[in-house]
Amino acid sequence: MDFPSGQHVRGDTLTRDEALDCDVVIIGSGAGGAASAWRLAEAGLRVLVLEEGRKWEPHEVSTRQSWALRNLYAERGTSVATGNIYLPMPRGRAVGGSTLLNSAICFRTPRRVLDRWQRDFGVPWASEAELNPVFEEVERALAVRKVPEVFAREHNLIFRKGVDALGLAGDFISRNAPGCIGCGLCQLSCPVGGKGSVDRTLLPLALGKGAALFSSTRVEKVLVENGAAVGVEASGLEPVTEAPQRKLTVKARKVFLCGGAINSPMFLLRQGLANKAGHVGNHLHVHSASGVCARFEQVIDAWHGVTQGYYVDLPGRPAVLETFSATPEIYAIQYEAYAKPMETLRHLASCGCMLGDEAEGTVRPGPSPSRSAMTYSVTDSDLAIIKEGMRETARIYFAAGALDVHAGLVGQGPVKSLDELDKQLAAVPLDKLSIYASHPMSTNRMSARREDGVTRPDGETWDVQNLVIADASVFPTSLGVNPQITVMTCASVIARQQVAKG
């Protein structure tokens, strides 16, 4: 078939096996894939993006959690890592990837992280001087701005009240949500199209420069000749059953793998690619978090307003306290003590401590093409920081006038003082902490030394020429802040380096 420049094609509509030629084929349409497509198409290359999930418009999405889990989340929202704790780890599976489901939070990479990447892994461009201009370009493309107070609403403002009362240095969160009206449904996609997820920002920019997008199309194999990637084989998928249908064969000068820190290593391991040094699927880092809920005399209605709108750093730690909200049924399940009577839910506010971890896990292929098998164990030092963050969150809420607080501790109820919370935290075993993980990273880490990583600092794998990885899996370490802007910026740098190499 002719290259469908500027078009979106659904893989399930192919009526026969097809073949295409292009300069670059990109596997995955999330933050890394979209940013790579944007930069490569800008350079005048013919770029093809392949995504196994569907493309959804705002009017097509539902505000039901069950619908979102079935249609927007990888593994139907059931992906978990097991070790000394059972760790849920949801991620997106649609055009736009997890940017479709996140809270649109935009933090730049902390300097301490960039310094370590440069010092310990030899990444020469890991510096604020090199990256700040690229961050600025990405932020302009996504229309990033701080949360306006009018859309923060009481859920975020009550947390700010406690931060101010304690004299802490908090602030409203910067987000790529220029059309946000504060409906509080970010984790279910955006029903009004106000969030600047990459399906609505970077991908349209790439298509405007002549790139093409195939949705409902699963890449099954990288074609390798004489040690170099020369294309991919893919299949169009029936959207509901995910059954493969027509074949699509793509020949390309370079293959960009941008499936994320879980899918990308699984894809490589299934084919035995790029793993001579044994790092593929290892060094899994996540942002582990545990929440604290607080009850106030006044009505909060946490589901009204920006889901995550205010933050404060945990002093001296690679962690940040970020407000978060959920729909009423989630609060009723997570904090059962506040669910009777249900009217009590209207008086709740919540915040979580998100930690850049020290622990490392693994990712391996599961029993089916889309199923993962992950391991992860929380370290004592990470656990101590999570508990410290929970205590600091409770201190902030009490300073804001909370009647009581309920930490994420299974089998424990609300407390009316920090002393009571301290006793709970000291006594609770690890498996009774309700810990959540997000933002998987580092499973195909980059390094200037072949023996220490999967890719070079320019994203090309050490073992397979012209196979480039540009997603969160190349991060050498955890970040400690929400990663989407770092993913897009790193992908931009990698794409431009590949253009410069020809």
NORMOLIN-V396880 format. One record per residue. N is the residue number from 1. RES is the residue in one letter. PHI is phi in radians with two decimals (NA if undefined). Layout:
# NORMOLIN-V396880
n->N res->RES phi->PHI
n->N res->RES phi->PHI
This chain:
# NORMOLIN-V396880
n->1 res->M phi->NA
n->2 res->D phi->-1.24
n->3 res->F phi->-1.13
n->4 res->P phi->-1.45
n->5 res->S phi->-0.95
n->6 res->G phi->1.32
n->7 res->Q phi->-1.96
n->8 res->H phi->-1.88
n->9 res->V phi->-2.09
n->10 res->R phi->-1.48
n->11 res->G phi->-1.07
n->12 res->D phi->-1.33
n->13 res->T phi->-1.67
n->14 res->L phi->-1.12
n->15 res->T phi->-1.74
n->16 res->R phi->-2.77
n->17 res->D phi->-1.10
n->18 res->E phi->-2.28
n->19 res->A phi->-2.36
n->20 res->L phi->-2.41
n->21 res->D phi->-2.08
n->22 res->C phi->-2.71
n->23 res->D phi->-1.41
n->24 res->V phi->-2.38
n->25 res->V phi->-1.91
n->26 res->I phi->-2.02
n->27 res->I phi->-1.71
n->28 res->G phi->1.89
n->29 res->S phi->-2.14
n->30 res->G phi->-1.41
n->31 res->A phi->-0.98
n->32 res->G phi->-1.24
n->33 res->G phi->-1.14
n->34 res->A phi->-1.18
n->35 res->A phi->-1.13
n->36 res->S phi->-1.10
n->37 res->A phi->-1.07
n->38 res->W phi->-1.01
n->39 res->R phi->-1.21
n->40 res->L phi->-1.24
n->41 res->A phi->-1.17
n->42 res->E phi->-1.00
n->43 res->A phi->-1.40
n->44 res->G phi->1.59
n->45 res->L phi->-1.54
n->46 res->R phi->-1.45
n->47 res->V phi->-2.09
n->48 res->L phi->-2.09
n->49 res->V phi->-1.85
n->50 res->L phi->-2.01
n->51 res->E phi->-2.33
n->52 res->E phi->-1.34
n->53 res->G phi->-1.44
n->54 res->R phi->-1.54
n->55 res->K phi->-1.75
n->56 res->W phi->-2.05
n->57 res->E phi->-1.68
n->58 res->P phi->-0.93
n->59 res->H phi->-1.27
n->60 res->E phi->-1.60
n->61 res->V phi->-1.48
n->62 res->S phi->-1.85
n->63 res->T phi->-1.64
n->64 res->R phi->-1.64
n->65 res->Q phi->-1.02
n->66 res->S phi->-1.09
n->67 res->W phi->-1.16
n->68 res->A phi->-1.09
n->69 res->L phi->-1.07
n->70 res->R phi->-1.28
n->71 res->N phi->-1.88
n->72 res->L phi->-2.02
n->73 res->Y phi->-1.82
n->74 res->A phi->-1.09
n->75 res->E phi->0.94
n->76 res->R phi->0.99
n->77 res->G phi->1.36
n->78 res->T phi->-1.90
n->79 res->S phi->-1.21
n->80 res->V phi->-2.46
n->81 res->A phi->-1.95
n->82 res->T phi->-2.10
n->83 res->G phi->-3.06
n->84 res->N phi->-1.48
n->85 res->I phi->-2.73
n->86 res->Y phi->-1.67
n->87 res->L phi->-2.03
n->88 res->P phi->-1.09
n->89 res->M phi->-2.53
n->90 res->P phi->-1.24
n->91 res->R phi->-2.72
n->92 res->G phi->-1.49
n->93 res->R phi->-2.55
n->94 res->A phi->-2.98
n->95 res->V phi->-1.07
n->96 res->G phi->1.86
n->97 res->G phi->0.99
n->98 res->S phi->-1.27
n->99 res->T phi->-1.15
n->100 res->L phi->-1.24
n->101 res->L phi->-2.03
n->102 res->N phi->-1.39
n->103 res->S phi->-1.64
n->104 res->A phi->1.16
n->105 res->I phi->-1.37
n->106 res->C phi->-2.24
n->107 res->F phi->-1.88
n->108 res->R phi->-1.29
n->109 res->T phi->-1.08
n->110 res->P phi->-1.08
n->111 res->R phi->-1.05
n->112 res->R phi->-1.07
n->113 res->V phi->-1.25
n->114 res->L phi->-1.07
n->115 res->D phi->-1.04
n->116 res->R phi->-1.22
n->117 res->W phi->-1.04
n->118 res->Q phi->-1.27
n->119 res->R phi->-1.26
n->120 res->D phi->-1.64
n->121 res->F phi->-2.16
n->122 res->G phi->1.17
n->123 res->V phi->-1.49
n->124 res->P phi->-1.20
n->125 res->W phi->-1.62
n->126 res->A phi->-1.44
n->127 res->S phi->-2.64
n->128 res->E phi->-1.12
n->129 res->A phi->-1.08
n->130 res->E phi->-1.33
n->131 res->L phi->-1.63
n->132 res->N phi->-0.99
n->133 res->P phi->-1.08
n->134 res->V phi->-1.26
n->135 res->F phi->-0.96
n->136 res->E phi->-1.08
n->137 res->E phi->-1.10
n->138 res->V phi->-1.11
n->139 res->E phi->-1.10
n->140 res->R phi->-1.14
n->141 res->A phi->-1.12
n->142 res->L phi->-1.68
n->143 res->A phi->1.00
n->144 res->V phi->-1.28
n->145 res->R phi->-2.71
n->146 res->K phi->-1.23
n->147 res->V phi->-1.06
n->148 res->P phi->-1.20
n->149 res->E phi->-1.03
n->150 res->V phi->-1.12
n->151 res->F phi->-1.72
n->152 res->A phi->-1.21
n->153 res->R phi->1.08
n->154 res->E phi->-1.07
n->155 res->H phi->-1.02
n->156 res->N phi->-1.46
n->157 res->L phi->-1.23
n->158 res->I phi->-1.21
n->159 res->F phi->-1.20
n->160 res->R phi->-1.03
n->161 res->K phi->-1.01
n->162 res->G phi->-1.19
n->163 res->V phi->-1.05
n->164 res->D phi->-1.13
n->165 res->A phi->-1.10
n->166 res->L phi->-1.63
n->167 res->G phi->1.26
n->168 res->L phi->-1.54
n->169 res->A phi->-1.69
n->170 res->G phi->-1.65
n->171 res->D phi->-2.86
n->172 res->F phi->-1.22
n->173 res->I phi->-1.45
n->174 res->S phi->-1.41
n->175 res->R phi->-2.44
n->176 res->N phi->-1.66
n->177 res->A phi->-2.51
n->178 res->P phi->-1.13
n->179 res->G phi->-1.83
n->180 res->C phi->-1.10
n->181 res->I phi->-2.02
n->182 res->G phi->1.32
n->183 res->C phi->-1.45
n->184 res->G phi->1.25
n->185 res->L phi->-2.18
n->186 res->C phi->-0.97
n->187 res->Q phi->-1.25
n->188 res->L phi->-1.94
n->189 res->S phi->1.39
n->190 res->C phi->-2.04
n->191 res->P phi->-1.24
n->192 res->V phi->-1.91
n->193 res->G phi->1.25
n->194 res->G phi->-1.47
n->195 res->K phi->-1.52
n->196 res->G phi->-1.52
n->197 res->S phi->-1.09
n->198 res->V phi->-1.17
n->199 res->D phi->-1.17
n->200 res->R phi->-1.96
n->201 res->T phi->-2.26
n->202 res->L phi->-1.21
n->203 res->L phi->-1.13
n->204 res->P phi->-1.04
n->205 res->L phi->-1.11
n->206 res->A phi->-1.16
n->207 res->L phi->-1.12
n->208 res->G phi->-1.13
n->209 res->K phi->-1.70
n->210 res->G phi->1.82
n->211 res->A phi->-1.18
n->212 res->A phi->-2.23
n->213 res->L phi->-2.22
n->214 res->F phi->-1.96
n->215 res->S phi->-1.72
n->216 res->S phi->0.84
n->217 res->T phi->-2.36
n->218 res->R phi->-1.71
n->219 res->V phi->-1.40
n->220 res->E phi->-1.89
n->221 res->K phi->-2.81
n->222 res->V phi->-1.55
n->223 res->L phi->-1.48
n->224 res->V phi->-2.15
n->225 res->E phi->-2.30
n->226 res->N phi->0.93
n->227 res->G phi->1.37
n->228 res->A phi->-2.24
n->229 res->A phi->-1.27
n->230 res->V phi->-2.21
n->231 res->G phi->2.72
n->232 res->V phi->-2.51
n->233 res->E phi->-1.98
n->234 res->A phi->-2.44
n->235 res->S phi->-2.34
n->236 res->G phi->-1.23
n->237 res->L phi->-1.94
n->238 res->E phi->-1.21
n->239 res->P phi->-1.03
n->240 res->V phi->-1.48
n->241 res->T phi->-1.48
n->242 res->E phi->1.12
n->243 res->A phi->-1.24
n->244 res->P phi->-1.19
n->245 res->Q phi->-2.10
n->246 res->R phi->-1.31
n->247 res->K phi->-1.54
n->248 res->L phi->-2.23
n->249 res->T phi->-1.88
n->250 res->V phi->-2.11
n->251 res->K phi->-1.73
n->252 res->A phi->-2.60
n->253 res->R phi->-1.36
n->254 res->K phi->-2.47
n->255 res->V phi->-2.02
n->256 res->F phi->-1.78
n->257 res->L phi->-1.74
n->258 res->C phi->-2.37
n->259 res->G phi->-1.51
n->260 res->G phi->1.68
n->261 res->A phi->-1.31
n->262 res->I phi->-1.87
n->263 res->N phi->-1.20
n->264 res->S phi->-1.10
n->265 res->P phi->-1.16
n->266 res->M phi->-1.04
n->267 res->F phi->-1.08
n->268 res->L phi->-1.17
n->269 res->L phi->-1.16
n->270 res->R phi->-1.09
n->271 res->Q phi->-1.81
n->272 res->G phi->1.19
n->273 res->L phi->-1.82
n->274 res->A phi->1.05
n->275 res->N phi->-2.23
n->276 res->K phi->-1.09
n->277 res->A phi->-1.51
n->278 res->G phi->1.37
n->279 res->H phi->-1.72
n->280 res->V phi->-1.08
n->281 res->G phi->1.44
n->282 res->N phi->-1.76
n->283 res->H phi->1.12
n->284 res->L phi->-1.03
n->285 res->H phi->-1.95
n->286 res->V phi->-2.45
n->287 res->H phi->-1.76
n->288 res->S phi->-1.46
n->289 res->A phi->-2.65
n->290 res->S phi->-2.48
n->291 res->G phi->-1.74
n->292 res->V phi->-2.27
n->293 res->C phi->-1.92
n->294 res->A phi->-2.21
n->295 res->R phi->-1.86
n->296 res->F phi->-2.11
n->297 res->E phi->-1.19
n->298 res->Q phi->-1.43
n->299 res->V phi->-1.28
n->300 res->I phi->-1.85
n->301 res->D phi->0.86
n->302 res->A phi->-1.01
n->303 res->W phi->-1.36
n->304 res->H phi->-1.77
n->305 res->G phi->1.99
n->306 res->V phi->-1.01
n->307 res->T phi->-1.05
n->308 res->Q phi->-2.36
n->309 res->G phi->-2.15
n->310 res->Y phi->-2.47
n->311 res->Y phi->-2.59
n->312 res->V phi->-2.61
n->313 res->D phi->-1.26
n->314 res->L phi->-1.50
n->315 res->P phi->-0.95
n->316 res->G phi->1.26
n->317 res->R phi->-2.20
n->318 res->P phi->-1.41
n->319 res->A phi->-2.58
n->320 res->V phi->-2.40
n->321 res->L phi->-1.67
n->322 res->E phi->-2.20
n->323 res->T phi->-1.05
n->324 res->F phi->-2.58
n->325 res->S phi->-2.40
n->326 res->A phi->-2.58
n->327 res->T phi->-1.32
n->328 res->P phi->-0.96
n->329 res->E phi->-1.17
n->330 res->I phi->-1.21
n->331 res->Y phi->-1.04
n->332 res->A phi->-1.11
n->333 res->I phi->-1.35
n->334 res->Q phi->-1.27
n->335 res->Y phi->-2.15
n->336 res->E phi->-1.02
n->337 res->A phi->-1.10
n->338 res->Y phi->-1.72
n->339 res->A phi->-1.62
n->340 res->K phi->-2.30
n->341 res->P phi->-1.35
n->342 res->M phi->-1.09
n->343 res->E phi->-1.04
n->344 res->T phi->-1.03
n->345 res->L phi->-1.02
n->346 res->R phi->-1.23
n->347 res->H phi->-1.80
n->348 res->L phi->-1.76
n->349 res->A phi->-2.28
n->350 res->S phi->-2.56
n->351 res->C phi->-2.66
n->352 res->G phi->-2.16
n->353 res->C phi->-1.70
n->354 res->M phi->-1.82
n->355 res->L phi->-1.97
n->356 res->G phi->-1.39
n->357 res->D phi->-1.34
n->358 res->E phi->-1.64
n->359 res->A phi->-1.12
n->360 res->E phi->-2.28
n->361 res->G phi->-2.18
n->362 res->T phi->-2.34
n->363 res->V phi->-2.17
n->364 res->R phi->-2.35
n->365 res->P phi->-1.12
n->366 res->G phi->-1.63
n->367 res->P phi->-1.33
n->368 res->S phi->-2.37
n->369 res->P phi->-0.99
n->370 res->S phi->-1.86
n->371 res->R phi->-1.80
n->372 res->S phi->-1.75
n->373 res->A phi->-2.30
n->374 res->M phi->-2.14
n->375 res->T phi->-2.15
n->376 res->Y phi->-2.92
n->377 res->S phi->-2.25
n->378 res->V phi->-1.28
n->379 res->T phi->-1.46
n->380 res->D phi->-1.07
n->381 res->S phi->-1.20
n->382 res->D phi->-1.12
n->383 res->L phi->-1.06
n->384 res->A phi->-1.09
n->385 res->I phi->-1.23
n->386 res->I phi->-1.04
n->387 res->K phi->-1.13
n->388 res->E phi->-1.07
n->389 res->G phi->-1.16
n->390 res->M phi->-1.13
n->391 res->R phi->-1.15
n->392 res->E phi->-1.13
n->393 res->T phi->-1.09
n->394 res->A phi->-1.08
n->395 res->R phi->-1.06
n->396 res->I phi->-1.14
n->397 res->Y phi->-1.16
n->398 res->F phi->-1.09
n->399 res->A phi->-1.15
n->400 res->A phi->-1.52
n->401 res->G phi->1.79
n->402 res->A phi->-1.07
n->403 res->L phi->-1.31
n->404 res->D phi->-2.81
n->405 res->V phi->-2.29
n->406 res->H phi->-2.25
n->407 res->A phi->-1.40
n->408 res->G phi->-1.35
n->409 res->L phi->-2.13
n->410 res->V phi->-1.12
n->411 res->G phi->1.47
n->412 res->Q phi->-1.87
n->413 res->G phi->-1.88
n->414 res->P phi->-1.16
n->415 res->V phi->-2.23
n->416 res->K phi->-1.89
n->417 res->S phi->-2.72
n->418 res->L phi->-1.17
n->419 res->D phi->-1.09
n->420 res->E phi->-1.11
n->421 res->L phi->-1.15
n->422 res->D phi->-1.01
n->423 res->K phi->-1.15
n->424 res->Q phi->-1.10
n->425 res->L phi->-1.15
n->426 res->A phi->-1.25
n->427 res->A phi->-1.68
n->428 res->V phi->-1.30
n->429 res->P phi->-1.35
n->430 res->L phi->-0.97
n->431 res->D phi->-1.28
n->432 res->K phi->-1.82
n->433 res->L phi->-1.59
n->434 res->S phi->-1.51
n->435 res->I phi->-1.88
n->436 res->Y phi->-2.09
n->437 res->A phi->-2.13
n->438 res->S phi->-2.52
n->439 res->H phi->1.00
n->440 res->P phi->-1.05
n->441 res->M phi->-2.57
n->442 res->S phi->1.35
n->443 res->T phi->-1.46
n->444 res->N phi->-2.36
n->445 res->R phi->-1.07
n->446 res->M phi->-1.56
n->447 res->S phi->-2.82
n->448 res->A phi->-1.31
n->449 res->R phi->-1.97
n->450 res->R phi->-0.95
n->451 res->E phi->-1.28
n->452 res->D phi->-1.87
n->453 res->G phi->-2.75
n->454 res->V phi->-1.71
n->455 res->T phi->-2.12
n->456 res->R phi->-1.29
n->457 res->P phi->-1.09
n->458 res->D phi->-1.60
n->459 res->G phi->1.59
n->460 res->E phi->-1.29
n->461 res->T phi->-1.17
n->462 res->W phi->-1.12
n->463 res->D phi->-1.71
n->464 res->V phi->-2.19
n->465 res->Q phi->-1.14
n->466 res->N phi->1.17
n->467 res->L phi->-1.77
n->468 res->V phi->-2.03
n->469 res->I phi->-1.96
n->470 res->A phi->-2.49
n->471 res->D phi->-2.62
n->472 res->A phi->-1.15
n->473 res->S phi->-1.18
n->474 res->V phi->-1.52
n->475 res->F phi->-1.04
n->476 res->P phi->-1.19
n->477 res->T phi->-2.48
n->478 res->S phi->-1.23
n->479 res->L phi->-1.71
n->480 res->G phi->1.58
n->481 res->V phi->-2.41
n->482 res->N phi->-0.99
n->483 res->P phi->-1.70
n->484 res->Q phi->-1.06
n->485 res->I phi->-1.23
n->486 res->T phi->-1.12
n->487 res->V phi->-1.03
n->488 res->M phi->-1.13
n->489 res->T phi->-1.23
n->490 res->C phi->-1.09
n->491 res->A phi->-1.09
n->492 res->S phi->-1.08
n->493 res->V phi->-1.10
n->494 res->I phi->-1.10
n->495 res->A phi->-1.07
n->496 res->R phi->-1.17
n->497 res->Q phi->-1.15
n->498 res->Q phi->-1.18
n->499 res->V phi->-1.10
n->500 res->A phi->-1.11
n->501 res->K phi->-1.28
n->502 res->G phi->1.45
